[in-house]
Amino acid sequence: LTVDEAAPRWPRLTYDLDVEVCVVGAGLAGLHVALEAARRGASVAVLEGREIGWNASGAQLGTVMPGFGVPLSDLIPRVGMKHATALWALSQAGAESVRAIAADPAMGDVAYTEGALEVSNVDIGDRLIERLQLLGDLGSEVEGWQVDHVRGVLKTDRYFHAIHYPQAFQLDGRKYLRGLVALARHAGVRFFEDTPAVSIDPAGIRKRIVTPLARMRAEQVVLAGNIHLGDPLKRLSDTLLPVWRHAALTQPLGEALSEAIAFHGSVADTDGVDHFRIVGGDRLLWSSPETTWPARPERFAGAIQRRIRTVFPQLREVAIARVWSGVVGQTVHGMPQIGELRKGLWVASGFGRQGLNTTAMAGQLIARGMSDKDDRWRLFSPFELVWAGGRTGRIAGHAIGVAARQASAAAGLLSRYRERAAVRAARSEARLAAANRGAGIRQRPPERSAAEPAPPPRDPPPRDNVSRN
Ligand SMILES: Cc1cc2nc3c(=O)[nH]c(=O)nc-3n(C[C@H](O)[C@H](O)[C@H](O)COP(=O)(O)OP(=O)(O)OC[C@H]3O[C@@H](n4cnc5c(N)ncnc54)[C@H](O)[C@@H]3O)c2cc1C
């Protein structure tokens, strides 16, 4: 069993079929569920409306992090610390499951690298400490990096502090996807491409799934169609806000790249704007703008080029070799939708921009829920299916995204301005001190800013010195 370089094509479903588990959608979510269910002994068939992994799952950059796309500051108040800790542990188990799957010899060389950095675009060291404490309380292994350390490995003045996740890792996203298919196939999963589920009747013990040329019956149906689910359960896809993410691979950039970036894991900024890493020794893999409408990916080559130049001006105008896009489904609360909607009808979607660990986690939760009646998926129950607002929701979602990015861009600008002002002030202070020393004038102590701690009180001069003077 090995992963072929060219993805194999699978037949359409042209005959009626009875299985235990029917998975609708062959992205990362559907593939992880299918693999886990088949490994537990179920007969599994996957229906894919187009080609396996044609969308987000084939477009992702391969960064595997613990956690979810939603900030901890939103998650903890919503469910409480104990519940958030349990969810976080599941998300880490999802990442570990990806690591174990990727280590299967069938995967071949998935270009594995360790570590990820979450860099701050603003100078907020105090918030970094708060976040580090929270992540530590949740059981994550993390390190805080000071500005000097960050700028030692990323030669840019755009970034300040960072959180380093030593246990995060990255792999070649497309190879991993193809490897998943090979492993699932080996476990007995049957794949059908160009076979959309056009209607689903979820009533009864055996559910009926209609496809253009044939019907299927299954005890369990898993809806893993992301935003494309369409007619079979339109109300479900309406709970997702589609967000298109665009990515590019540069041409080889030579030594200039290793001079600018000396970190071999992935880097994502806290604004959620840029996500990048070095691949193949001297190329940059960079994902940047997001839109709430589809567009030809080529249109974003210039935008990505400009982002790279903004962050690393020393790389100048980088040549782009390839650009692509994928659409992710964003829920209103930011957490994935995982669980049993009614007996035997499961949902695995809404994975947003963090889909590798979370889809692997969904695979485990759903497969265990189906075979062992394990109900840990209920930890996701507080995150209901909320209508994402249709077209109006998309426009609002885009406006909110732009406003948030503009606000943090402004904060970043301010931080950098303050930093440059502090450097200028220190230089002129030093020049003044030198000039004063030359003129024999005693230097006045520098004025403290409100944020600086007061120096410790000086010890009073020893008494005997006073008496001697
Ligand atoms: C540019 C980019 C970079 C990313 N980088 C990362 C990263 O580094 N790390 C990370 O963790 N995540 C990343 N993500 C996010 C990740 O890719 C997604 O969260 C994940 O792939 C979602 O998987 P999915 O299976 O839910 O959706 P999809 O990949 O969209 O798969 C759903 C499938 O279901 C099929 N389908 C839908 N309806 C039907 C139907 N009725 N019948 C049959 N088939 C149907 C569709 O055709 C589709 O193939 C990135 C995303 C993008 C776009």
The ligand as a Gaussian input file, in Angstrom:
#p B3LYP/6-31G(d) Opt

LIG

0 1
 C       -6.070000      28.173000       1.502000
 C       -6.443000      27.368000       2.714000
 C       -5.459000      27.036000       3.636000
 C       -5.793000      26.273000       4.772000
 N       -4.785000      25.908000       5.610000
 C       -5.079000      25.126000       6.685000
 C       -4.032000      24.663000       7.527000
 O       -2.855000      24.910000       7.291000
 N       -4.371000      23.924000       8.614000
 C       -5.667000      23.597000       8.897000
 O       -5.905000      22.933000       9.918000
 N       -6.685000      23.990000       8.081000
 C       -6.421000      24.736000       6.991000
 N       -7.435000      25.139000       6.160000
 C       -8.836000      24.769000       6.499000
 C       -9.171000      23.356000       6.040000
 O       -8.760000      23.187000       4.715000
 C      -10.702000      23.114000       6.135000
 O      -11.165000      23.395000       7.427000
 C      -11.048000      21.663000       5.823000
 O      -10.424000      21.236000       4.640000
 C      -12.574000      21.469000       5.692000
 O      -12.802000      20.148000       5.288000
 P      -14.254000      19.662000       4.862000
 O      -14.150000      18.210000       4.582000
 O      -15.247000      20.101000       5.908000
 O      -14.634000      20.505000       3.565000
 P      -14.302000      20.335000       2.005000
 O      -12.872000      20.236000       1.739000
 O      -15.046000      21.445000       1.326000
 O      -14.981000      18.950000       1.598000
 C      -16.378000      18.795000       1.506000
 C      -16.675000      17.880000       0.325000
 O      -18.044000      17.506000       0.360000
 C      -18.526000      17.401000      -0.975000
 N      -19.985000      17.511000      -0.972000
 C      -20.725000      18.552000      -0.519000
 N      -22.052000      18.296000      -0.668000
 C      -22.141000      17.068000      -1.220000
 C      -23.248000      16.266000      -1.624000
 N      -24.514000      16.695000      -1.479000
 N      -22.996000      15.064000      -2.153000
 C      -21.703000      14.596000      -2.296000
 N      -20.624000      15.349000      -1.942000
 C      -20.839000      16.549000      -1.414000
 C      -17.834000      18.572000      -1.669000
 O      -17.840000      18.366000      -3.074000
 C      -16.456000      18.549000      -1.029000
 O      -15.541000      17.781000      -1.770000
 C       -7.145000      25.879000       5.008000
 C       -8.127000      26.222000       4.081000
 C       -7.778000      26.938000       2.932000
 C       -8.837000      27.249000       1.930000

